[in-house]
């Protein structure tokens, strides 16, 4: 694993001589942030040794380097999901690469379903904790001490300092937001009404099929995480109509205007 990661890192460094400290993982329909990047350079996933390939609509599949409000930033335009058939190590492989590239903080975004009935489609939620419903996690297996400790602490998976900074900035620029717990579900089907009742009973405000593996890996690697979820639909049993990925992407694109404005300002203040 370590040798594979370093092969990927060395290839990227040969192609792009930049040293970003901040990275952003863009969820379904949330790729609009790329439009504000200045001095942009990118590498397609398919060209990077050992890198997985994105197969989901709304995920471009490339690493984007450039400046956002003057801050050197790395954007992951297209993530990997467990339901695509990848192992958890493959799902989180880019986080290991980011660590070796010098990334100190990651902003993780996603499109997800709302369980908290005070939410509505388009709500932006700061993630303050997670529930892992995948039945596995990326740290299972032999531990390589070059990456991190065997038993990493998860008492603050989303950095409180970054949460407070994000809330302050949202208030300053007039972006409506909520705060809550995100449950990571295996997928790739939308949850049943009974599952949603169960997940809500465990304390989740929203549910999706990503984010938790990346959060676990980032904490293990010593990278600070800020999570922002875009509620693109209400979960099964709460909303009346049936779910569709097309509607999820469309709602996310509408909400991405505020999200991009918010994340851009957050990045400026992380420098």
N, C-alpha and C positions, 0 to 999 in steps of 0.2 A: 504493500500500500504506500509506504513512504517513498520508495523508489519511483513508483508510478506518478505520485503527486509531484515529485521534484522534476520528473521528465516533462510534465505538463507546464510547470512553473518556468523551467528553463526555456521552453519553446515560446511561451508568452513574452518573457523578458527579451528574447532575441528579436521579436517582432515589434514590441512596444516598450520604449524606454520611459515609463512613467511610474510614479510611486504613490498611488492613491492610498489614503488611510481609511476612507469611508466607502462602503459598498451598499448597493440597493438591489434587492431581489424583487422583480416586478411580477405581480400576479396576473391572472387572466384579464385581458382588457385594460390593463393599467400601464401599458407600454408608452403612453404619451409623454412620460418624463424624459424620454430620449430626445424629444423635440427641443428641449431647453438646453441640451448639452452643447457646449462650445468646444472648438478644436477637437472634434470627435474622431476617434479611431476605433475600429472594432475587429474582432476575430470571430469567425464562425466556429461554433462548437465542433463541427465535423472536421475542422482542421487541427484541433488541439489533440495531441496524443493522449489516449486513455479517457477522454472526456465522453460522457454519455450524450445522447441525442434527444432533443425535445420532440415529442410526437403529438402534442395537444394543440388544437386550434386556439389562436390568440397568444401563442408563445413563439417568438421569432427564432430563438436559438442562436444567440451570439453574446459575447462579452463586449460591452461598450465602455471605452475609456474616454474621459474628457473632463471639462470643467463645468461645474454648476455653481453659479454665483462666485466664480473665482476659485472654487475648491476642487482639487483633483479628486475625481470620483470614479468608481467602477460600478457599472450596472450589469446585472444579470438579466438579460432580456429573454425570458423563457426558463422555467425551472423544470425539475424532474419530479415525478410522483411515484409513489410506491405501487399504485394501481396500474402503472404502465408496464409492470413486470420487472422493474429494477430492484436490486437488493437495496437495503437501507444504506449500505456503504456507497453505492452508486448514486442514490438520491442526494446524499450529502457530500459527495466528492468535491463539488465546486467550493464548499466551505473550507475544506482542507487546503485547496489550492489558494483561496483568498488569504488564509492565514500565512502561508509561505510567501505570498506577495506583499505582506506587510499590513494587511487590513486590520484595523483596531476596532471598528464599529460597523455593524450591519443594520440597515433598516429593511425589515422583511414586510412585504405587503401581500395581500391575498384578496380574492373574491370569495365570499362565503355566505352561508345561510343564517338568518337571524332566528334565535330562539327566544330571546328577551322580547316580550310583546310590546315594549315601549319603543322598539326599533322599527324602522321601515326601510324599504329598498332605497339605497343611496346613503344610508347612515355610515359615517366613518367611525370606527371603534379602535381606540388604543387598547392593545392587548396587555393586560397586567398579569396574566398567568395562563397556563395551559393544562389541558387534560389529555393524556396520551391514550387514544383508543385504537391504535394501530396493532396492538398485540405483540409488538416488537419495538426495537429502537436501534439507532445506528452504532451504538457502543457495544453491542453484543459481540463476543469473540475475544481473541487474545488482544491485550492492550499493549500498544506501542508507546512507551514513556516519552518518546520524542514528540508526540502529539499532546498528551495530557495524562492526568492521573486516572487510576482505575475507577475510583468512585467520585465523580465530580459533584459538587454541590449544585442544587437546583432551587434554592430558597429564593433566588431573585433572577429567574430566567430572562425577564425583561428588565433592563437596567432602570432602577427607580429614578436616577438622575436624568436619564434621557426621557422618561415618561413625563416628568415635571417640566422639562424644557419644552417638550412637544405641546403640552397643555397650555403653557404660557404663550407660546408662539401662536397657537390656534386662536386663543382669545384676542391676541394683539391684531391678527390679520382678518378676524371675523369668519373663521372656519368652524362650523358646527361639528361637534364631536361627542362621542360617548366613551366610556371605559368599561372593559369587561373581560371575561374569561373565554378563551378560544379552545374548543375541543377538536382534536385532530382525528378524523374518521378515515378508515382505509379506502372506502369507495370501491369501484368507480360508479356505483349507483347512488342516487339521492336517497337519503335515509327514509325509513318507514316512519309512520306517525308514532308507533310504539317505541321505536328507537329514540325518536326526538323527545318523547316524554321521559324516557330513561335518562338521556343525556342532560336534559334540562334539570332533572331531579338531582343530578350530580353537581350542579352549580354552573353549567356552561351557559353563556349568553349568546354564543355563536358557534357554528360547526362548519368545518371545511375539510379538504383532503390534502392539505399541505402544511407548511410552516413549522409544525412541531418537530419533525426530524431535523430541519435546519437549525432550529433554536437549540435543541439538545447538543448538536455537534458544535455549534458556535460557543456555547457555554463551556463545553469540554475543552475547546481549543483556547479559551481565554479571550474570546471576542465579545464585546458588549453588543446587546441586541435591543432594538426598538421595533415593536410589531404594530402595524396598522392594518386592520381588516376593513374591507369594504363590504357592507351588507348588500348583496345584490338581489336577494329574494328572502322571503320568510320561509322557514323550514316546513317540511311536510306536516300537515295537520293544523298548521297556523294559517298558511295561505291556502286559498281555495283552488286556484288553477294548478295544473300540472307543471313540473319543472322542465326547463330546456336550457342547454348550454348557451344557445344563441342569445336568449334573454339575459342570462348572467353576464355575458360579454358586453352586451349593449348597455346594461345598467352600469357596469363597471366603467365603461368609456365615458358616460355622462358624469359620474362621480369623480373621474380622474382629473377633472379641471380643478376642483378644490384640493384633491389629494396632491396633485403636482405642485400647486402653489404652496401648500403646507410643507411638503417634503423638501422643496427647494429652499425654503426659509430655514428649516431644521438643519439641513446640510451646511448652509452658510454659517450657522451658529455652532456647528460641531468642529469647525476648523481651529 
